[in-house]
């Protein structure tokens, strides 16, 4: 193969790679990433909003309950509690636990209601 043919082949391959990259970028701009859709679904699941707070019998199990759910992005069960705060929402005290996945790094927050002892 001549030098000119090699240069032409390299140019054609580089152009094809560049077009593929541009095409991928354009698709990402048109459609929101899948993780955005999964985060929206996670917010609609139990614990994702204050109105749908998870219920636990005592404060000692708040974080254990929050990390018991699999990751909403990758499905792994390697969740860790990153932050835990008490918030008053609608006149009710709820625990807001921010959890993160050790595998993919996705984060979400869960609301937890501690039930009063009867």
C-alpha positions as CSV (number, residue, x, y, z in Angstrom):
1,X,0.0,0.0,0.0
2,X,1.4,3.4,-0.9
3,X,1.9,6.2,1.6
4,X,-0.9,8.2,0.0
5,X,-3.3,5.3,0.4
6,X,-2.3,4.9,4.1
7,X,-2.9,8.6,4.8
8,X,-6.3,8.4,3.1
9,X,-7.3,5.4,5.1
10,X,-6.2,7.1,8.4
11,X,-8.2,10.2,7.4
12,X,-11.3,8.2,6.6
13,X,-11.1,6.2,9.9
14,X,-10.5,9.4,11.9
15,X,-13.6,11.0,10.2
16,X,-15.7,8.0,11.0
17,X,-14.7,8.1,14.6
18,X,-15.3,11.8,14.8
19,X,-18.8,11.4,13.3
20,X,-19.6,8.6,15.8
21,X,-18.6,10.9,18.7
22,X,-20.6,13.8,17.4
23,X,-23.6,11.5,17.0
24,X,-23.3,10.2,20.6
25,X,-23.1,13.8,21.9
26,X,-26.2,14.8,19.9
27,X,-28.2,11.8,21.2
28,X,-27.2,12.7,24.8
29,X,-28.4,16.3,24.3
30,X,-31.7,15.2,22.8
31,X,-32.7,12.7,25.5
32,X,-32.1,13.1,29.2
33,X,-29.7,10.5,30.7
34,X,-31.2,7.3,32.0
35,X,-30.0,8.2,35.5
36,X,-32.3,11.2,35.5
37,X,-35.3,9.0,34.7
38,X,-34.2,6.6,37.4
39,X,-33.7,9.4,40.0
40,X,-37.3,10.6,39.2
41,X,-38.6,7.0,39.7
42,X,-36.6,6.8,43.0
43,X,-38.3,10.0,44.2
44,X,-41.7,8.5,43.5
45,X,-40.9,5.3,45.4
46,X,-41.6,4.9,49.1
47,X,-39.3,7.2,51.1
48,X,-38.5,9.4,48.1
49,X,-40.8,12.3,49.3
50,X,-41.8,13.5,52.7
51,X,-45.4,12.4,52.0
52,X,-44.2,8.9,51.3
53,X,-41.8,8.6,54.2
54,X,-40.6,5.2,55.3
55,X,-41.8,4.2,58.8
56,X,-39.4,2.8,61.4
57,X,-40.0,1.9,65.1
58,X,-37.0,3.8,66.5
59,X,-34.2,6.2,65.7
60,X,-31.6,3.4,66.0
61,X,-32.8,1.8,62.7
62,X,-33.2,4.9,60.6
63,X,-29.9,4.5,58.7
64,X,-30.1,0.7,58.5
65,X,-33.5,1.0,56.8
66,X,-32.3,3.7,54.4
67,X,-29.3,1.7,53.2
68,X,-31.3,-1.5,52.8
69,X,-32.6,-0.4,49.4
70,X,-30.5,-1.2,46.3
71,X,-29.0,1.6,44.2
72,X,-31.6,3.2,41.9
73,X,-29.0,3.4,39.1
74,X,-26.9,0.2,39.1
75,X,-29.1,-2.1,41.2
76,X,-26.3,-3.0,43.6
77,X,-26.9,-3.1,47.4
78,X,-23.7,-1.4,48.3
79,X,-25.3,1.7,49.8
80,X,-23.8,3.8,52.6
81,X,-25.4,6.6,54.7
82,X,-23.7,9.9,53.8
83,X,-25.8,12.3,55.8
84,X,-28.6,12.2,58.3
85,X,-30.6,15.2,59.4
86,X,-33.9,15.9,61.2
87,X,-36.2,18.2,59.4
88,X,-39.6,19.6,60.3
89,X,-41.9,19.3,57.2
90,X,-45.6,20.1,57.4
91,X,-45.4,20.2,61.2
92,X,-43.9,16.7,61.4
93,X,-40.4,15.8,62.3
94,X,-38.8,13.5,59.6
95,X,-35.4,12.1,59.2
96,X,-33.7,12.9,55.8
97,X,-31.0,10.4,55.0
98,X,-28.7,11.0,52.0
99,X,-27.3,7.6,50.8
100,X,-24.7,6.9,48.2
101,X,-23.7,3.8,46.2
102,X,-20.2,2.5,46.7
103,X,-20.2,1.0,43.2
104,X,-21.5,3.7,40.8
105,X,-21.5,6.8,43.1
106,X,-25.2,7.6,42.6
107,X,-26.8,9.5,45.5
108,X,-30.4,9.8,46.6
109,X,-32.2,11.0,49.7
110,X,-34.8,9.1,51.7
111,X,-37.3,10.4,54.2
112,X,-38.0,8.4,57.3
113,X,-40.7,8.8,59.9
114,X,-39.9,7.4,63.4
115,X,-43.1,6.0,64.9
116,X,-43.9,7.0,68.5
117,X,-44.1,4.1,71.0
118,X,-47.7,3.3,72.0
